[in-house]
Amino acid sequence: MQIENKLSELGIALPHPPAAAGNYLPAVQSGNLLHLSGVLPMDEGKITHEGQVGADQTVESANKAARVCALNAIANIKATTGDLDKVARIVYLAGFVNGISGFADSPAVINGASDLFVEVFGEGGKHARAAVAVAGLPKNATVEIQVIVELR
């Protein structure tokens, strides 16, 4: 319950894990790796941040969207494993930012997710990552992340 206690200390309540929106699973375990499907910034089934960064969203608001995505990813990890203390480390984070043409600050946006993983999992939250701008995302979401987790 160390991670659950850490979440409580940080004042973080996990959302309900988002359901799959199609014919796929929110997470699949292969060996000791847990692969999470793409996670959007959702709360209670609704997108919290819509539109492109540089037009509809700022880097700061998109950073918050990435944090919401990470919260949903943690909720999916818990729903799949039943215990967040099974997380050995966050291995990889792929971050996609719905940005205007030429948008170059994707790393600053995806830091919202990266920072949360480190806050919650400490050294085990540090990961390899990609942060790229794209022309659009499902449901016009501002951010989407995909995560690979190593389990104990």
N, C-alpha and C positions, 0 to 999 in steps of 0.2 A: 504493500500500500504506500510505498515511498512516493511514487509519482502522483498518486491520488492526493496525498498530503501536500505535495509540492503545488499541485493545482489549487488546492484550498488556500494555501499560504499566499498564492499569487492572486487570489480572488477570482479564479477562472472556473466557471461552470461549463462543462461540455454540452454542446447542443445534442439533440437527437441525431444519430448518424443518418446522413442523407441516403435515401433509397436509390438503387440503380434506376436510370431513366430509360433503359432499353434491355436488350437481351445480353446482359453481361453481369458480372458480379462486382460489388464494390471493392473486394479484395480477394486475392488468390495467394495461398501459401504454397511455395515450392521449396522443399528442404527447410532451411532456417531463414529463408527470405520471404517477406510478405510484400507483394506488389499491389499497390493501391491504384484503382482506376482514377481517372481525372476527377478532381474535386473542385467544385465551384464555390463562390462566396454565397452560401445559402443560409437562411435562418427560417425555421418553420415552413420549409418548402418554397420560400420566395428568395429571389436573387436580391442580395443587399447592395450590390454595386453593379450598375449597368453602364455600358457605353465605353467609348474609347478614351484612353488617357491622352491628354493634349486637346481634347474637344469637350467631352462630357465629364471627365474625371481629372483630378490633379494627381501628381505623383504621390502626394501625401494621402489622399483618399484611396488611391489604388494600393498603397502600402497597407492600409487598414483592410482592404479587400483580401489581400494575400494572407493577412493574419486570420481572417475569418475562414479562408480555405484551409489553413493549417489546423485550426480548431476542429473543423469538420474531418480532416484527415486523422487527427488524434481520436476523434469519436469513432471513426471507422476502425482504427486499430483496436480500440477497446472492444467494440462490438464483435470483431473477428476473433481476438485472442482471449477476451474475458478478463485480462489483467495487463495493465500498462507496464508493470514491472517486468514483463517478458521482453520488453524492448531493450536490446543490447545497444543498438545505435540506429540513427537515421543514416542510411547509406547514401542515398541519392535523391535529389529534388529537381524535377524539371518544372520550370515556371514559365507560363505563357501569359503575356500581357497584351490585351486588346488595345493597341496603340495606333495613333495616326501615322501616316506615311512618314518615315524617317525618324520615328520615335527611338531615342537612344538611351533612355534611362530605365530600362527593364531591371537591371540589377538593384536599383534603389527601391523599386516596387517589390520585388521578390524578397528583399531583406525583411519585409513584414512577416513572411512565413519562416525564413531562416532564423530570425531573432527569437520567434516564439519557440521553435524547436530547441534552441539552446537554453532559453529560460526554463523550459519544462524538463528537458532531459540532460541538461548540463553538457559535459564533454561528449556524451553519447548523442547529443543533438547536432553536433557539427558534422557536415556532410559535403559531398561533392554536389555540384549543381550546374544547371544551365538556366539562363534567364533570357528569354527571347521575346521580341515583339511580333505579333501576328495581326493580320488584317481583320480578324473576327473570331469570336468564341461562341460556343453554344449558349442560347438564350440571351445573347448580347452581353454576357458576363464580362466584367472588366479583367478578371484574372482567372486562371485555372492552374492547378498544380497536380503533378503526379509524383508519387513518393515510393521509394523502395526502403524497406525496414529490415534490419537483421534482428532475429529473435533469439532469445537464450534457449 
